[in-house]
Amino acid sequence: MQQIKPMRNIKELLKQMTLEEKAGLCSGKDFWNTKEIERLGIPSVMMTDGPHGLRKQEGDTDHLGINKSLPSTCFPSAAGLACSWDKDLINRTGATIGREAQAEDVSIVLGPSVNIKRSPLCGRNFEYFSEDPYLSSSLAASYIKGVQSQGVGTSIKHFAVNNQEFKRMSVDAVVDERTLREIYLASFEQAVKDGQPWTVMAAYNKVNGSYCSENKKLLTEILKEEWGFEGLVMSDWGAVNELDDGIEAGLELEMPASGGMGEKKIIEAVQTGKLSLEKLDQSVERILKIVFQAVENKKQNAAYDKNEHHKIAREAARESMVLLKNEDRILPLRSVKSVAVIGAFAKKPRFQGGGSSHINPTKVDDIFEEMQKAALPTTVLDFAEGYSLDRDEADEQLISEAVELAKKTEIAVIFAGLPESYESEGFDRKYLSIPVSHRVLIEEVAKVQSNVIVVLSNGAPIEMPWLDQVKAVLEGYLGGQALGGAIADLIFGLANPSGKLAETFPKKLAHNPSYLHFPGDGETADYSEGIFVGYRHYDTRDVEPLFPFGYGLSYTSFEYSNIQVNRDEIQDTDSITVSIKVKNTGDMEGKEIIQLYVRDIESKISRPEKELKGFEKVHLYPSEEKIVTFKLEKRAFAYYNTKINDWHVETGSFDILIGSSSREILQRKTVYVHSTTVIPNILTRHSTFGDLMDNPVGAEIMKAMQSQANPSNNEGLGAGMQEMILGTTLHNACVMSNGAFTEDMMQGILQAANNSKIS
């Protein structure tokens, strides 16, 4: 095991550094490296793009993957990898990427990307895990731990509320505090706390009027002070507006180099007193800590086995693919004699997204060849191109050839989806449809062949108007360089599909909660849908999706039984243990993803129908059963209360729901949780009688007032009239009572209820 040397004495180094040297360290040396200071023995370290592989460029560098990179293993992008719901697998994937980073002398991998999938149209959704912050943060923590187990740092990104590509460098994301905390920051929070990434990357956009790289609330108050983040905050590439303001807000490192502009602003700000030297020293100290951490963890003569890493990529792809439909159990293909393999993707696969995460793979599976290897010797596979990769329009000749081939075979397997031109970093999609050439191909083949299987390659949800015309659909997402082998394994039953959707597939775009607001007018992006993102919207408003969150089929079947809780009544400072028995009732070994949701049965505030609070993936042989256990603590029952600026549990009953998707709940228990937080109910002249009823003293006063009133005046009051009275303010009652309810009486009630004089 490598001997770790003691950390350099950073405090002593700070004393020896000039102002110019300190300012210089806060900006990059070039596109991918930090600055060195040779006279003090401070080295430069390299960082490169991730997150689903290593993009270390040779020669000229750029941010969008235009120039060639050194070969590295391309794993499934996060949209697919998240569908594995497998924390151990994602940890091993991260560790594999970490080993490759060590071999290429890379100190920090820029990933994972954990922004929430607010809309299926976001062009970069393929790089993000989920629409659910609990799932996203849990998987991100596993990835971070995996990479960093190899002595290589990560940079969780893009902090925060970076959910569109349209005007991403300038748009102002306008989002209320509760939504910010429960959805968009929660996707980062547990990953930061549990994973302890070396760095956090500040996004391009503004949040509520302030650029992320200059947002003190995000970078200092929340990230560092509340969450205890001890690493450094760097900018997204070119995301710094004013570097001196960024340093003051909690940014440490501007990337890439800005030609001396950023450091000049820092020097001037310190010299004029705008920025304190103490604040600059704090930033430099964090930078030096990470630089030396990278140096101390560098492994000499690091190397890796490309073939072994390709096998891991194949496993990751196989575990991530989602079987969406399997009518008549057409899959897996076992004893068929002839198969038509149709679609250009079968020989030139779409296996990754476009932009800064674009990997130069060590090898890429030919799907058709891998299917030939996996099929029985008696099965004949023939290929038809079906569509052209460089045009969207249907090619009649290619479709005719595909149709003729499909007529002659038992089964047709069509490879379709989204070309790279449809989704990439830098622009958003306009609609959910696949190219016309792909759609027409599926429809025409289905007219002559009743046994059609569609295998999809896409980074985000699509519409499927042809769904009823085909027997099976396998969602492959962007499966990385080994997707061909993974698809062949699943199609021919060498492995059992076990992925489940980490996002909702809507029937049509208009059903998405952000439909009326995405992507905004270019100046602002209004997050008016609030906390109702993804399944929180579809389930609460009973909008039927095409495929729900957490959905995925298997070649076997599972039975859930005997849900148990160790306590059915707790305080919110306690925890609950929940267990469920799961059995494989089919004839093939497989893996099931058990999902636990929590529902607040009756709440005074608006809450989703249910929220994911636990999940586990288990392997089961036929007839095998296992007991899966979950531990639920306060956050599983809490919402973010903006009155107290903290997480709060309302006293009451909660349903513990366990199932195979957000729409397939199979077992449930109810528990009662007592809140230990007393929320101050300070009454004013503008409080309502309803507010007065919520105050213990106020409630007694109301009872006394009601007993003194003429009972006949209350006869026949309906619920609507009672609601109107409870909604009346004390001040308005004073004005409208014609002297019966005086100002002095109101002040007396307020003083008694608040135990203090209210002016």
C-alpha positions in Angstrom: 0.0 0.0 0.0 1.3 3.5 -0.9 2.7 5.5 2.0 0.9 8.8 2.3 3.3 11.7 3.2 2.3 14.3 5.7 0.4 17.4 4.3 2.6 20.4 3.6 2.5 23.2 6.2 0.0 25.4 4.4 0.0 28.1 7.0 3.7 28.6 6.6 3.4 28.7 2.8 0.7 31.4 3.1 3.2 33.6 5.1 5.8 33.3 2.3 3.4 34.0 -0.6 3.1 37.4 -2.2 -0.3 39.0 -2.9 0.4 38.4 -6.6 1.1 34.7 -6.0 -2.0 34.3 -3.9 -4.2 36.0 -6.5 -2.6 33.9 -9.3 -3.5 30.6 -7.6 -7.2 31.5 -7.7 -7.1 31.3 -11.5 -6.1 28.4 -13.7 -2.8 28.0 -15.4 -4.4 27.0 -18.7 -7.4 25.1 -19.7 -7.1 22.1 -17.4 -4.3 22.8 -14.9 -3.9 24.8 -11.8 -0.9 27.2 -11.4 2.3 26.1 -9.8 4.7 28.3 -7.7 8.1 26.7 -8.2 10.0 28.8 -5.7 7.7 27.5 -2.9 7.4 23.9 -4.2 3.7 24.3 -5.0 2.9 22.0 -8.0 0.3 22.2 -10.7 -2.4 19.5 -10.9 -4.6 18.5 -13.8 -8.3 18.0 -14.0 -10.3 16.7 -16.9 -13.9 16.2 -17.9 -16.0 13.2 -16.9 -18.3 12.0 -15.6 -18.9 8.7 -17.5 -15.3 8.3 -18.6 -12.1 10.3 -18.8 -11.7 13.0 -21.4 -8.1 14.0 -21.3 -7.3 15.9 -24.5 -4.0 15.6 -26.3 -2.6 18.7 -28.1 -5.0 21.7 -28.3 -7.7 21.8 -25.6 -11.3 22.9 -25.6 -14.4 22.5 -23.5 -16.9 20.9 -25.9 -15.0 17.8 -26.9 -14.1 19.1 -30.4 -10.4 18.1 -30.3 -9.3 14.5 -29.9 -8.9 13.0 -26.5 -6.8 10.1 -25.3 -8.6 6.7 -25.3 -10.5 5.8 -22.1 -13.3 3.5 -21.2 -16.7 5.0 -22.0 -19.3 3.9 -19.4 -23.1 4.4 -19.7 -24.0 8.1 -19.2 -25.7 9.0 -15.9 -29.2 8.8 -17.3 -28.8 5.1 -18.0 -26.5 4.3 -15.1 -29.0 5.7 -12.6 -31.6 3.1 -13.9 -29.4 0.4 -12.3 -30.4 1.8 -8.9 -27.2 0.0 -7.9 -25.0 1.9 -5.4 -22.3 -0.8 -5.4 -22.1 -0.9 -9.2 -21.9 2.9 -9.4 -19.2 2.9 -6.8 -17.2 0.3 -8.8 -17.7 2.3 -12.0 -16.3 5.4 -10.2 -13.3 3.4 -8.9 -12.6 2.2 -12.5 -12.6 5.8 -13.8 -10.4 6.7 -10.8 -7.8 4.1 -11.8 -7.8 5.4 -15.4 -7.3 8.9 -14.1 -4.3 7.8 -12.0 -2.8 6.1 -15.1 -3.2 9.4 -17.1 -1.9 11.6 -14.3 -5.3 13.3 -13.8 -5.9 14.6 -10.3 -9.6 15.6 -10.5 -12.5 14.2 -12.6 -15.2 16.8 -13.4 -18.2 14.9 -12.2 -20.7 13.6 -11.2 -23.5 15.8 -12.7 -26.5 15.8 -10.4 -28.8 18.5 -11.7 -32.5 17.6 -11.5 -34.3 16.6 -14.7 -36.9 19.4 -14.5 -38.0 18.9 -18.1 -37.3 16.0 -20.5 -36.2 18.6 -23.0 -33.0 19.7 -21.3 -30.3 18.9 -23.8 -27.9 17.7 -21.1 -30.3 15.3 -19.3 -28.3 12.3 -20.5 -25.5 13.5 -18.1 -27.8 13.8 -15.1 -29.1 11.0 -12.8 -32.7 11.6 -12.0 -35.8 13.7 -11.5 -35.7 12.7 -7.8 -33.2 14.3 -5.5 -33.0 11.4 -3.0 -32.0 8.9 -5.8 -29.7 11.4 -7.5 -27.8 12.3 -4.3 -27.5 8.7 -3.1 -26.0 7.5 -6.4 -23.8 10.5 -6.7 -22.3 9.8 -3.2 -21.5 6.2 -4.4 -19.8 7.5 -7.5 -17.8 10.1 -5.6 -16.6 7.5 -3.0 -15.6 5.2 -5.9 -13.5 7.7 -7.8 -11.9 9.1 -4.6 -11.0 5.6 -3.3 -8.3 5.7 -6.0 -6.8 9.0 -4.7 -8.4 11.0 -7.4 -10.8 13.9 -6.6 -14.2 14.6 -8.0 -16.1 17.8 -8.8 -19.8 17.5 -8.2 -21.7 19.8 -10.6 -23.3 22.1 -11.6 -24.1 23.9 -8.4 -27.0 24.8 -8.6 -30.4 25.0 -10.4 -28.7 24.4 -13.8 -31.6 22.6 -15.5 -31.5 23.9 -19.1 -29.1 24.7 -21.8 -31.0 27.6 -23.3 -29.2 30.8 -22.2 -27.5 28.7 -19.5 -24.7 31.2 -19.1 -27.0 34.1 -18.2 -30.5 32.9 -17.3 -31.8 33.7 -13.9 -33.4 30.6 -12.2 -36.2 32.1 -10.1 -37.2 29.5 -7.5 -38.8 29.7 -4.1 -36.9 28.7 -1.0 -38.8 25.5 -0.2 -38.5 24.2 -3.8 -34.8 25.1 -3.8 -34.2 23.1 -0.6 -36.4 20.1 -1.2 -35.6 19.5 -4.9 -32.6 21.3 -6.4 -30.2 21.6 -3.5 -31.3 18.2 -2.1 -29.9 16.6 -5.2 -26.4 17.8 -4.0 -26.8 17.8 -0.2 -26.3 14.1 0.8 -23.8 13.6 -1.9 -21.7 16.4 -0.5 -22.2 15.3 3.1 -21.7 11.6 2.6 -19.3 11.6 -0.4 -17.2 14.5 0.6 -16.1 15.5 -2.9 -12.8 17.3 -3.2 -14.4 20.1 -5.2 -17.8 21.6 -6.1 -18.4 23.3 -9.4 -20.4 26.5 -9.5 -22.8 26.7 -12.4 -23.1 29.4 -15.1 -26.6 30.6 -14.4 -28.0 33.0 -11.8 -30.2 31.8 -8.9 -32.7 34.4 -7.7 -30.7 37.2 -9.2 -27.1 36.3 -8.3 -24.6 34.4 -10.5 -23.8 31.0 -8.9 -20.1 31.8 -8.9 -20.9 35.0 -6.8 -23.8 33.6 -4.8 -22.8 33.9 -1.1 -25.9 32.1 0.1 -25.2 29.1 -2.1 -21.4 28.9 -1.8 -20.8 30.0 1.8 -24.0 30.0 3.9 -25.4 26.7 2.6 -22.5 24.7 1.1 -19.8 25.5 3.6 -21.5 26.6 6.8 -24.7 24.4 6.8 -23.4 21.3 5.0 -19.8 21.5 6.3 -18.1 21.3 2.9 -14.3 21.5 3.4 -13.1 21.2 -0.2 -12.7 24.0 -2.8 -15.3 25.6 -5.0 -14.3 26.0 -8.6 -16.2 27.7 -11.5 -17.7 26.0 -14.5 -15.5 26.8 -17.5 -15.9 30.5 -18.1 -18.6 30.9 -15.5 -16.9 33.7 -13.5 -18.4 37.1 -13.8 -16.2 39.1 -11.4 -13.5 37.0 -9.7 -13.0 39.3 -6.7 -16.8 39.2 -6.0 -16.6 35.4 -6.4 -13.8 35.0 -3.8 -15.8 37.2 -1.4 -18.9 35.0 -1.9 -17.1 31.7 -1.4 -15.5 30.7 -4.8 -11.9 29.6 -4.7 -10.8 28.8 -8.2 -11.6 30.3 -11.6 -11.3 27.9 -14.5 -9.9 28.0 -17.0 -7.2 30.7 -17.1 -8.6 34.2 -17.9 -5.4 35.7 -19.3 -4.6 37.4 -16.0 -7.9 39.4 -15.8 -9.2 37.5 -12.7 -6.1 37.8 -10.6 -5.7 41.5 -11.5 -9.2 42.1 -10.1 -8.3 40.3 -6.9 -5.1 42.3 -6.4 -7.0 45.6 -6.9 -9.8 44.5 -4.6 -7.3 43.7 -1.8 -5.3 46.9 -2.3 -8.5 49.0 -2.2 -9.9 47.2 0.8 -12.9 45.8 -1.2 -11.6 42.2 -0.5 -9.9 41.4 2.8 -6.5 39.6 2.7 -8.0 37.2 5.3 -10.7 36.1 2.9 -8.2 35.6 0.1 -6.0 33.5 2.4 -9.0 31.3 3.2 -9.5 30.6 -0.5 -5.8 30.0 -1.2 -5.6 27.6 1.8 -8.5 25.5 0.4 -6.8 25.4 -3.0 -3.5 24.3 -1.5 -5.1 21.6 0.6 -6.6 20.0 -2.6 -3.4 20.4 -4.6 -1.3 18.7 -2.0 -4.0 16.1 -1.4 -3.7 15.2 -5.1 0.1 15.1 -5.0 0.2 12.9 -1.9 -2.3 10.5 -3.4 -0.5 10.1 -6.7 0.3 6.5 -7.5 3.5 5.9 -9.4 3.4 3.7 -12.6 -0.3 3.4 -12.4 -1.9 1.3 -15.2 -5.1 -0.5 -16.0 -6.3 -3.4 -18.1 -8.5 -2.0 -21.0 -10.2 -5.3 -21.6 -11.1 -5.7 -17.9 -12.5 -2.2 -17.8 -14.6 -3.0 -21.0 -16.1 -5.9 -19.1 -17.1 -3.6 -16.2 -18.6 -1.2 -18.7 -20.6 -4.2 -20.2 -21.9 -5.1 -16.7 -22.8 -1.5 -16.0 -24.8 -1.2 -19.3 -26.5 -4.6 -18.7 -27.6 -3.6 -15.2 -28.9 -0.2 -16.4 -31.1 -1.1 -19.4 -34.8 -1.1 -18.8 -37.3 -3.5 -20.3 -40.4 -1.4 -20.9 -42.7 -3.8 -22.6 -42.6 -7.6 -23.2 -45.9 -8.7 -24.6 -46.5 -12.5 -24.8 -43.0 -12.8 -23.2 -41.4 -12.5 -26.6 -38.1 -11.8 -24.9 -35.7 -13.4 -24.3 -35.1 -14.9 -27.8 -34.1 -18.5 -27.2 -35.1 -20.9 -30.0 -36.0 -18.6 -32.9 -34.6 -19.6 -36.3 -34.4 -16.1 -38.0 -34.1 -12.6 -36.8 -34.1 -9.3 -38.8 -31.8 -6.8 -37.2 -32.8 -3.4 -38.5 -31.5 0.1 -38.0 -28.2 1.8 -38.6 -27.6 2.1 -34.9 -27.0 -1.7 -34.9 -23.7 -1.3 -36.6 -22.9 2.3 -35.8 -24.3 2.7 -32.3 -25.3 5.9 -30.4 -23.6 5.1 -27.1 -22.8 8.5 -25.5 -23.9 12.1 -25.3 -22.4 15.2 -27.0 -20.4 18.0 -25.6 -17.8 18.2 -22.9 -18.4 14.7 -21.7 -17.6 13.1 -25.1 -15.2 10.2 -24.6 -12.8 8.7 -27.1 -13.5 5.0 -26.2 -10.9 2.3 -26.1 -13.2 0.2 -28.3 -16.9 0.1 -29.3 -19.1 -2.9 -29.6 -20.8 -3.6 -32.9 -24.3 -4.5 -31.7 -25.0 -6.8 -34.7 -21.7 -8.7 -34.2 -22.4 -9.1 -30.5 -25.9 -10.4 -31.3 -24.4 -13.0 -33.7 -22.1 -14.2 -30.9 -24.9 -14.5 -28.3 -27.4 -16.2 -30.6 -27.7 -20.0 -30.9 -25.8 -21.5 -33.8 -29.2 -22.4 -35.4 -30.4 -18.8 -35.4 -29.7 -16.8 -38.6 -29.4 -13.0 -38.2 -29.7 -10.6 -41.2 -29.2 -6.9 -41.3 -31.0 -4.0 -43.0 -29.9 -0.3 -42.5 -33.5 1.1 -42.3 -32.5 4.7 -42.1 -29.6 7.0 -42.8 -27.6 8.4 -39.9 -27.1 11.8 -41.6 -30.8 12.7 -42.3 -34.1 12.8 -40.5 -36.3 12.1 -43.5 -37.5 8.6 -44.3 -35.6 6.9 -47.1 -38.1 4.9 -49.1 -35.4 2.5 -50.5 -34.0 1.7 -47.0 -37.4 1.2 -45.5 -38.5 -1.0 -48.4 -35.4 -3.2 -47.9 -36.1 -3.4 -44.1 -39.7 -4.4 -44.7 -38.8 -7.1 -47.2 -36.3 -8.6 -44.7 -38.8 -8.4 -41.9 -41.3 -10.4 -44.0 -38.9 -13.3 -44.3 -38.0 -13.7 -40.6 -39.7 -14.8 -37.4 -38.8 -11.6 -35.5 -37.6 -8.1 -36.2 -35.4 -6.2 -33.8 -35.3 -2.5 -34.7 -32.7 -0.2 -33.3 -33.9 3.4 -33.0 -33.8 6.5 -30.9 -32.2 9.9 -30.9 -29.1 10.8 -33.0 -26.5 13.0 -31.3 -27.8 16.0 -33.3 -31.0 15.8 -31.2 -29.5 16.1 -27.7 -26.2 17.6 -26.5 -24.7 20.0 -24.2 -25.3 23.5 -25.5 -28.9 23.3 -26.7 -32.3 21.9 -25.5 -34.6 19.6 -27.4 -37.8 21.2 -28.9 -40.0 18.1 -28.7 -40.1 14.5 -27.5 -40.4 12.7 -30.9 -37.7 10.6 -32.5 -36.6 11.3 -36.1 -39.3 10.7 -38.8 -37.1 8.1 -40.4 -37.0 6.0 -37.2 -40.7 6.4 -36.5 -41.8 5.5 -40.1 -39.4 2.5 -40.1 -41.0 1.1 -36.9 -44.5 1.6 -38.2 -43.9 0.1 -41.7 -42.1 -3.0 -40.4 -44.9 -3.5 -37.8 -47.4 -3.7 -40.7 -45.8 -6.8 -42.1 -44.3 -8.4 -39.0 -46.3 -9.0 -35.8 -43.2 -9.8 -33.7 -41.3 -6.5 -33.5 -38.9 -5.6 -30.7 -37.6 -2.0 -30.4 -34.2 -1.3 -28.8 -33.8 2.4 -28.0 -30.7 4.5 -27.8 -31.5 8.0 -26.3 -30.5 10.2 -23.5 -33.9 11.2 -22.3 -37.6 10.3 -22.6 -39.3 10.1 -26.0 -42.9 9.8 -27.2 -43.9 6.4 -28.5 -46.9 6.6 -30.8 -46.0 3.2 -32.2 -46.0 1.5 -28.8 -49.1 -0.6 -29.4 -47.8 -1.8 -32.7 -44.7 -3.6 -31.2 -44.4 -6.5 -28.8 -41.3 -5.4 -26.8 -39.3 -2.3 -26.0 -35.9 -2.3 -24.4 -34.6 1.1 -23.2 -30.9 1.1 -23.7 -30.3 4.8 -23.0 -26.7 5.8 -24.0 -25.1 2.6 -22.9 -21.4 3.3 -23.3 -18.8 1.5 -25.4 -20.0 -2.0 -24.3 -23.7 -1.5 -25.0 -23.6 -4.1 -27.8 -22.6 -6.9 -25.6 -25.0 -5.8 -22.9 -27.9 -5.7 -25.4 -27.0 -9.1 -26.8 -26.9 -10.6 -23.3 -30.4 -9.3 -22.5 -32.0 -10.0 -25.9 -30.9 -13.7 -25.9 -31.5 -14.3 -22.2 -27.8 -14.6 -21.1 -28.8 -12.0 -18.5 -32.1 -10.8 -17.0 -33.1 -7.1 -17.4 -33.0 -5.4 -14.0 -33.0 -1.6 -14.6 -35.9 0.7 -13.6 -36.6 4.2 -14.8 -35.0 7.0 -12.8 -37.3 9.4 -14.5 -40.9 9.6 -15.7 -41.7 9.1 -19.4 -44.7 11.3 -20.1 -47.3 10.4 -22.8 -46.8 13.8 -24.3 -44.8 16.9 -23.5 -47.8 19.0 -22.4 -48.1 16.7 -19.4 -44.8 17.7 -18.0 -45.1 20.1 -15.0 -42.6 22.6 -16.4 -44.3 22.7 -19.8 -45.7 26.3 -19.5 -42.4 27.7 -18.1 -39.5 25.8 -19.7 -37.1 27.2 -20.7 -38.3 30.7 -20.0 -38.0 34.0 -21.9 -34.2 34.0 -21.9 -33.9 36.4 -19.0 -35.5 34.3 -16.4 -36.6 30.7 -15.9 -39.6 30.7 -13.6 -39.9 27.5 -11.6 -43.6 27.9 -10.9 -44.3 24.2 -10.7 -42.5 24.3 -7.3 -41.8 21.0 -5.7 -44.0 19.1 -8.1 -41.2 17.8 -10.4 -41.4 14.4 -12.1 -43.5 11.8 -10.4 -44.3 14.2 -7.6 -46.5 15.9 -10.2 -47.8 12.9 -12.1 -48.8 11.0 -9.0 -50.2 13.9 -7.1 -52.3 15.2 -9.9 -53.2 11.7 -11.2 -51.7 12.3 -14.7 -51.1 8.9 -16.3 -47.6 8.7 -17.7 -46.4 6.6 -20.6 -44.1 4.8 -18.1 -43.9 5.8 -14.4 -40.8 6.6 -12.3 -39.2 3.4 -10.9 -40.8 1.2 -13.6 -39.1 -1.8 -15.3 -39.9 -5.3 -16.2 -38.0 -8.6 -15.7 -37.9 -12.1 -17.2 -38.9 -13.4 -13.8 -41.5 -12.3 -11.2 -41.3 -11.1 -7.6 -43.7 -11.2 -4.7 -43.6 -8.7 -1.8 -45.0 -9.7 1.6 -44.9 -9.2 5.4 -44.0 -5.5 5.7 -42.9 -4.8 9.3 -42.0 -1.7 11.3 -40.2 -1.9 14.6 -42.2 1.0 16.0 -45.5 2.5 14.9 -45.2 5.7 16.9 -42.1 7.8 17.3 -40.8 11.3 17.9 -39.1 13.0 14.9 -35.7 12.6 16.7 -36.1 8.8 16.6 -35.7 6.4 13.7 -37.9 3.6 12.3 -36.7 0.3 10.9 -38.9 -1.0 8.0 -38.5 -4.6 6.6 -40.1 -6.3 3.7 -39.9 -9.9 2.4 -39.3 -10.3 -1.4 -39.4 -13.6 -3.2 -38.5 -14.6 -6.7 -41.6 -16.5 -7.9 -40.4 -17.1 -11.5 -38.1 -19.6 -13.1 -35.0 -17.3 -13.8 -32.6 -15.7 -11.5 -33.0 -11.9 -11.4 -32.7 -8.7 -9.5 -35.5 -6.6 -8.1 -35.3 -2.9 -7.1 -37.4 -2.4 -4.0 -38.6 1.2 -3.5 -39.8 2.8 -0.3 -42.0 5.9 -0.5 -43.4 8.1 2.4 -46.8 9.8 2.2 -48.0 12.5 4.7 -51.6 11.4 5.1 -52.9 14.9 6.1 -50.8 18.0 6.0 -51.6 21.7 6.4 -49.2 22.5 3.6 -49.1 21.2 0.0 -47.1 18.0 -0.2 -46.6 15.4 -3.0 -48.7 12.3 -3.0 -45.5 10.3 -2.1 -41.7 10.8 -2.0 -38.9 8.2 -2.5 -37.0 7.7 0.8 -35.3 4.4 0.4 -34.4 1.8 -2.3 -32.4 -1.5 -2.5 -31.5 -3.8 -5.4 -31.4 -7.5 -4.5 -30.4 -10.6 -6.4 -32.7 -13.6 -6.1 -32.5 -17.1 -7.5 -35.8 -18.8 -8.4 -37.9 -19.5 -5.2 -35.3 -17.6 -3.1 -36.6 -14.9 -0.7 -34.8 -12.2 1.2 -35.8 -9.7 3.9 -34.8 -6.1 2.9 -34.5 -3.5 5.7 -34.7 0.2 5.6 -34.0 2.9 8.2 -36.0 6.0 8.2 -35.1 9.2 10.1 -36.5 12.7 10.4 -35.8 13.8 6.8 -37.9 10.9 5.5 -41.0 12.7 7.0 -40.0 16.3 6.8 -40.6 19.3 4.5 -38.5 22.5 4.4 -40.3 25.1 6.6 -39.4 28.6 5.5 -40.7 30.1 8.7 -38.0 28.4 10.8 -35.5 27.9 7.9 -35.2 24.2 8.7 -36.6 20.8 8.1 -39.8 20.2 9.9 -42.1 17.3 10.6 -45.8 17.9 11.1 -47.2 15.8 13.9 -49.5 13.2 12.3 -49.8 9.9 10.5 -47.6 8.8 7.6 -47.9 5.9 5.2 -44.8 3.8 4.5 -45.3 2.6 1.0 -43.2 -0.2 -0.6 -43.5 -1.2 -4.2 -41.9 -1.9 -7.6 -42.5 1.6 -9.0 -44.1 4.9 -7.9 -47.4 3.6 -9.4 -47.2 0.0 -8.2 -47.4 0.0 -4.4 -47.6 -3.5 -3.0 -47.2 -3.2 0.8 -47.9 -0.4 3.3 -47.8 0.5 6.9 -48.9 3.6 8.8 -46.8 5.2 11.6 -47.4 8.2 13.8 -44.7 10.8 14.1 -44.6 13.5 16.9 -42.9 16.7 16.1 -40.4 18.0 18.7 -40.2 21.4 17.1 -42.4 24.2 18.4 -42.9 26.8 15.6 -43.4 30.2 17.1 -46.9 31.5 16.1 -46.4 35.2 16.5 -49.7 36.9 16.0 -50.2 40.4 14.6 -53.2 42.7 13.8 -53.1 41.1 10.3 -53.4 37.5 11.6 -56.6 35.7 11.0 -59.0 34.1 13.5 -57.8 30.8 12.1 -54.2 31.8 13.1 -55.6 32.7 16.5 -57.1 29.2 16.8 -53.6 27.7 16.1 -52.2 29.5 19.1 -52.8 27.7 22.4 -53.8 30.8 24.3 -55.6 32.2 21.3 -57.7 29.1 21.0 -58.8 29.5 24.6 -59.7 33.1 24.0 -61.7 32.1 20.9 -63.7 29.5 22.9 -64.5 32.2 25.5 -65.6 34.7 22.8 -67.8 32.0 21.2 -69.5 31.1 24.6 -70.3 34.8 25.2 -71.8 35.3 21.8 -75.5 34.8 21.2 -75.9 31.1 20.2 -78.7 32.0 17.9 -76.3 34.0 15.8 -74.3 30.9 15.0 -77.3 28.7 14.0 -77.2 27.5 10.5 -73.7 28.6 9.8 -72.3 26.3 7.0 -68.8 25.2 6.5 -68.2 28.0 3.9 -69.3 30.7 6.3 -67.1 29.3 9.1 -64.2 29.3 6.7 -64.8 32.9 5.9 -64.9 33.9 9.5 -61.6 32.0 10.2 -60.0 33.7 7.3 -60.9 37.2 8.6 -58.1 39.2 10.0 -58.3 40.7 13.5 -57.8 44.2 12.1 -60.6 43.8 9.6 -62.9 42.5 12.3 -62.1 45.6 14.3 -63.0 47.9 11.4 -66.2 46.0 10.5 -67.6 45.3 14.0 -69.2 48.7 14.5 -67.4 49.1 17.8 -68.3 45.7 19.2 -64.6 44.5 18.8 -62.4 47.4 19.7 -58.7 48.2 19.1 -58.0 47.7 22.8 -59.7 44.3 22.8 -57.6 43.3 19.8 -54.4 44.5 21.5 -55.3 42.6 24.7 -55.8 39.4 22.7 -52.5 39.8 20.9 -50.6 40.5 24.1 -52.1 37.5 25.8 -51.5 35.2 22.9 -47.9 36.4 22.3 -47.1 37.1 25.9 -45.7 40.4 24.7 -47.0 43.8 23.6 -47.7 44.1 19.9 -47.5 47.5 18.3 
